[in-house]
Amino acid sequence: MNIDYVFDAIKTEREYQKREWPNSKKLGVTGEITLLRSYLREFEENYRSNDDGADIDVPEICLHDLRKMAAILIRAMENHGAPKRL
């Protein structure tokens, strides 16, 4: 899997978020992190309840949670700033 594919997946999630929650700027950084924590808990629960012992790193449903969390963090940076690493 390459970075372009990953960023494209995140972009589709951001487009979905923009349609579903057009006023997300009102969340603030604290709200974004609180939402992120709720999806992290969902990821953990999905991992526990879908770990069937198969030889894979994470169940597919958890990968959807990762995409959502990545998009939440990107939205937070879009709304509140994204300083570059020097």
N, C-alpha and C positions, 0 to 999 in steps of 0.2 A: 504494500500500500504506500502510495507516495503522498507528499504534503499537499499537492494540488487536489487530490481526491478528498483528503481530510478537510481542507478548507472549503471545498465545494459542499460537503455534507454540512458543515457548520453554517455556511451561507444559506442553505435551504432552511435550516432551523431558524436563523435570524429573520428570514422573510416570513416564515410562519408566525414568529413572535410579533413582528411588526403589524401583521394583519389582525392577530387575535388581541393584542394589548398595545394599541397605538399610543397610550399615555404612560408608557413605562418610565419616562423620565421622573415622574412623581415619586417613584420608589426610593430614590436616593441610594447612595452606596450601601448603607446599612440594610435597606430593604433588599437590595440585590444579593447581598451576602446571606441574609436570612433565607431568601428563596433558594439560593445555592445549597445551603445546609439541608433544606427539606428534600431537594433532589438527591443529595448525597445519602440521606437516610433511605430514600426510595431505592437507590442503587444497592445499598447494603442489604436491604430486605429482599430485593429481587435476586441478588446473588445468593443469599442464604436459601431462599425458597426454590430456586431454579438450578442449583448445583446438583446435577444428576450423576456426578462422578465421571462424566465424559472427559476425555483428554483434550480439553480446551481451556484457555485462560479464563474467560468469562462467558456467561450465557449471553446470547444475542440481545436479549431485552436490556441487559446492563450497558451494552454499547449505545443503545438509544438514550439511556440516562446520561452517558458521557457526552454525547452530542449536545444534549440539552444544557448540561452544566457548562460546557465550553461556550455555547452561545450566550448563556447568561453572563459569563465573565466578559465576553466581547461586548455585549450590550452595555455593561457597566463602564467599560472603557470608552465606548462611543459616547455615552452620556456624560461622563465625568472626567475624561482625560486618559491619555495613554502615553506616558513618557517613554522615549526610546532608551534602550540599553546602549550605553556608550562603550 
